[in-house]
Amino acid sequence: MGKKQRNANQHNNLSLVAIWERKYGKSAQEVFQEFVTEGHTIETLSEATGFAIGTIKKYSRRFNIYIPTNRAKAQSTQIEKPIHEWYKRLSGDVINLTNILSKRW
Protein backbone atom coordinates (compact mmCIF):
# COMPACT_ATOMS: atom_id res chain seq x y z
CA MET A 1 0.00 0.00 0.00
CA GLY A 2 1.25 3.42 -0.89
CA LYS A 3 1.29 6.44 1.33
CA LYS A 4 -1.78 8.63 1.27
CA GLN A 5 -1.07 11.94 -0.45
CA ARG A 6 -1.66 14.98 1.69
CA ASN A 7 -2.51 18.40 0.30
CA ALA A 8 -0.86 20.51 2.95
CA ASN A 9 1.67 20.25 5.70
CA GLN A 10 4.24 22.32 7.53
CA HIS A 11 6.84 21.71 4.81
CA ASN A 12 5.15 23.17 1.74
CA ASN A 13 3.76 26.38 3.31
CA LEU A 14 0.21 25.69 2.11
CA SER A 15 -2.45 25.68 4.78
CA LEU A 16 -5.90 24.13 4.64
CA VAL A 17 -7.32 27.65 4.72
CA ALA A 18 -5.33 28.80 1.67
CA ILE A 19 -6.12 25.67 -0.34
CA TRP A 20 -9.85 25.67 0.45
CA GLU A 21 -10.24 29.40 -0.19
CA ARG A 22 -8.57 28.96 -3.57
CA LYS A 23 -10.49 25.78 -4.44
CA TYR A 24 -14.01 26.73 -3.23
CA GLY A 25 -13.90 30.53 -3.50
CA LYS A 26 -15.20 30.91 0.06
CA SER A 27 -13.70 31.25 3.50
CA ALA A 28 -12.52 27.99 5.04
CA GLN A 29 -14.99 28.51 7.88
CA GLU A 30 -17.91 28.61 5.41
CA VAL A 31 -16.62 25.47 3.70
CA PHE A 32 -16.35 23.69 7.07
CA GLN A 33 -19.92 24.67 7.90
CA GLU A 34 -21.18 23.35 4.55
CA PHE A 35 -19.43 20.02 5.09
CA VAL A 36 -21.01 19.69 8.54
CA THR A 37 -24.45 20.59 7.14
CA GLU A 38 -24.01 17.84 4.54
CA GLY A 39 -23.42 15.35 7.36
CA HIS A 40 -19.70 14.70 6.96
CA THR A 41 -17.68 13.24 9.82
CA ILE A 42 -14.02 13.99 10.48
CA GLU A 43 -13.05 10.74 8.77
CA THR A 44 -15.17 11.26 5.65
CA LEU A 45 -14.00 14.87 5.42
CA SER A 46 -10.38 13.71 5.65
CA GLU A 47 -10.91 11.17 2.88
CA ALA A 48 -12.81 13.61 0.66
CA THR A 49 -10.31 16.45 0.97
CA GLY A 50 -7.02 14.59 1.39
CA PHE A 51 -6.13 16.36 4.63
CA ALA A 52 -5.06 14.42 7.70
CA ILE A 53 -7.61 13.85 10.45
CA GLY A 54 -5.41 15.88 12.80
CA THR A 55 -5.47 18.83 10.41
CA ILE A 56 -9.27 18.69 10.13
CA LYS A 57 -9.57 18.59 13.94
CA LYS A 58 -7.11 21.48 14.34
CA TYR A 59 -9.01 23.81 12.03
CA SER A 60 -12.44 22.76 13.30
CA ARG A 61 -11.30 23.74 16.81
CA ARG A 62 -9.84 26.98 15.46
CA PHE A 63 -13.17 27.87 13.82
CA ASN A 64 -15.16 26.52 16.80
CA ILE A 65 -17.12 24.11 14.59
CA TYR A 66 -18.02 20.67 15.93
CA ILE A 67 -17.53 17.86 13.43
CA PRO A 68 -18.50 14.42 14.74
CA THR A 69 -16.33 11.34 14.34
CA ASN A 70 -17.73 8.15 12.82
CA ARG A 71 -17.80 6.66 16.31
CA ALA A 72 -19.70 9.60 17.85
CA LYS A 73 -22.21 9.59 14.99
CA ALA A 74 -22.84 5.85 15.39
CA GLN A 75 -23.27 6.18 19.15
CA SER A 76 -25.72 9.07 18.85
CA THR A 77 -28.00 7.09 16.53
CA GLN A 78 -27.94 4.11 18.90
CA ILE A 79 -28.87 6.30 21.89
CA GLU A 80 -31.67 8.33 20.28
CA LYS A 81 -34.09 5.46 19.79
CA PRO A 82 -34.05 4.09 23.38
CA ILE A 83 -34.46 7.59 24.82
CA HIS A 84 -37.35 8.28 22.46
CA GLU A 85 -39.02 4.98 23.43
CA TRP A 86 -38.48 5.69 27.13
CA TYR A 87 -40.02 9.15 26.79
CA LYS A 88 -43.05 7.72 24.99
CA ARG A 89 -43.57 5.23 27.84
CA LEU A 90 -43.07 7.97 30.45
CA SER A 91 -45.58 10.36 28.91
CA GLY A 92 -48.19 7.75 27.96
CA ASP A 93 -51.76 7.72 29.28
CA VAL A 94 -51.54 4.13 30.52
CA ILE A 95 -49.85 3.19 33.79
CA ASN A 96 -46.67 1.18 33.28
CA LEU A 97 -43.43 0.50 35.15
CA THR A 98 -41.77 3.59 33.66
CA ASN A 99 -44.39 6.21 34.55
CA ILE A 100 -46.10 4.84 37.66
CA LEU A 101 -44.31 7.24 40.03
CA SER A 102 -44.01 10.20 37.64
CA LYS A 103 -47.67 11.30 37.55
CA ARG A 104 -50.70 11.65 39.72
CA TRP A 105 -53.00 8.90 38.64
C-alpha positions in Angstrom: 0.0 0.0 0.0 1.3 3.4 -0.9 1.3 6.4 1.3 -1.8 8.6 1.3 -1.1 11.9 -0.5 -1.7 15.0 1.7 -2.5 18.4 0.3 -0.9 20.5 3.0 1.7 20.2 5.7 4.2 22.3 7.5 6.8 21.7 4.8 5.1 23.2 1.7 3.8 26.4 3.3 0.2 25.7 2.1 -2.5 25.7 4.8 -5.9 24.1 4.6 -7.3 27.6 4.7 -5.3 28.8 1.7 -6.1 25.7 -0.3 -9.8 25.7 0.4 -10.2 29.4 -0.2 -8.6 29.0 -3.6 -10.5 25.8 -4.4 -14.0 26.7 -3.2 -13.9 30.5 -3.5 -15.2 30.9 0.1 -13.7 31.2 3.5 -12.5 28.0 5.0 -15.0 28.5 7.9 -17.9 28.6 5.4 -16.6 25.5 3.7 -16.4 23.7 7.1 -19.9 24.7 7.9 -21.2 23.4 4.6 -19.4 20.0 5.1 -21.0 19.7 8.5 -24.4 20.6 7.1 -24.0 17.8 4.5 -23.4 15.3 7.4 -19.7 14.7 7.0 -17.7 13.2 9.8 -14.0 14.0 10.5 -13.0 10.7 8.8 -15.2 11.3 5.6 -14.0 14.9 5.4 -10.4 13.7 5.7 -10.9 11.2 2.9 -12.8 13.6 0.7 -10.3 16.5 1.0 -7.0 14.6 1.4 -6.1 16.4 4.6 -5.1 14.4 7.7 -7.6 13.9 10.5 -5.4 15.9 12.8 -5.5 18.8 10.4 -9.3 18.7 10.1 -9.6 18.6 13.9 -7.1 21.5 14.3 -9.0 23.8 12.0 -12.4 22.8 13.3 -11.3 23.7 16.8 -9.8 27.0 15.5 -13.2 27.9 13.8 -15.2 26.5 16.8 -17.1 24.1 14.6 -18.0 20.7 15.9 -17.5 17.9 13.4 -18.5 14.4 14.7 -16.3 11.3 14.3 -17.7 8.1 12.8 -17.8 6.7 16.3 -19.7 9.6 17.8 -22.2 9.6 15.0 -22.8 5.8 15.4 -23.3 6.2 19.1 -25.7 9.1 18.9 -28.0 7.1 16.5 -27.9 4.1 18.9 -28.9 6.3 21.9 -31.7 8.3 20.3 -34.1 5.5 19.8 -34.0 4.1 23.4 -34.5 7.6 24.8 -37.3 8.3 22.5 -39.0 5.0 23.4 -38.5 5.7 27.1 -40.0 9.2 26.8 -43.1 7.7 25.0 -43.6 5.2 27.8 -43.1 8.0 30.4 -45.6 10.4 28.9 -48.2 7.8 28.0 -51.8 7.7 29.3 -51.5 4.1 30.5 -49.8 3.2 33.8 -46.7 1.2 33.3 -43.4 0.5 35.1 -41.8 3.6 33.7 -44.4 6.2 34.6 -46.1 4.8 37.7 -44.3 7.2 40.0 -44.0 10.2 37.6 -47.7 11.3 37.5 -50.7 11.7 39.7 -53.0 8.9 38.6 
